[in-house]
Amino acid sequence: NKVPNIDKAIISVHCHNDLGMATGNSLSAILQGARQIECTINGLGERAGNCALEEVVMAIKTRKDYLKGFYTDIKCENIFKTSKLVSAITNESIPSHKAIVGSNAFSHSSGIHQDGVL
C-alpha cells in the first residue's frame, strides 16, 4: 500500500540456499504476492547455491492443494535430462540424495517406510 503502482511491477524473489531454505522461502514469497521466482537447474549458484528450479516446478505441479492458482509451463518430462545436461556441462555431480533429480530421490529401502509403501 505504500509503494505507488506496485501492482504494475513484477515482484521477484532470489533466494540462496545457505540454510537449506531457498525453495521454501521462494514458495512462501509467491504465496505473499511475488510473481516470479529466480532459480537455477540443480540449484547451482554462489555460496550454497540458489533455489532449485526442479524443486519449485514439482512443488507447483504436485501441491495444487497448497499452491492454488500457481502454474508453470515447464514440461516435467524434461527436468531430469536437463539436470543431467547441466551436470555434464558444469562438471558438478548431482548428489544421490538431491530432491527430484538425485538417483535416490524416489527409492525405497527395507524397514518401516518400506512396510508403509507396500
Secondary structure, 3 states (H helix, E strand, C coil): CCCCCHHHCCCEEECECCCCCHHHHHHHHHHCCCCEEECEHHHCCCCCCECEHHHHHHHHHHCCCCCCCCCCCCCHHHHHHHHHHHHHHHCCCCCCCCCCCCCCCCCCCCCHHHHHHC
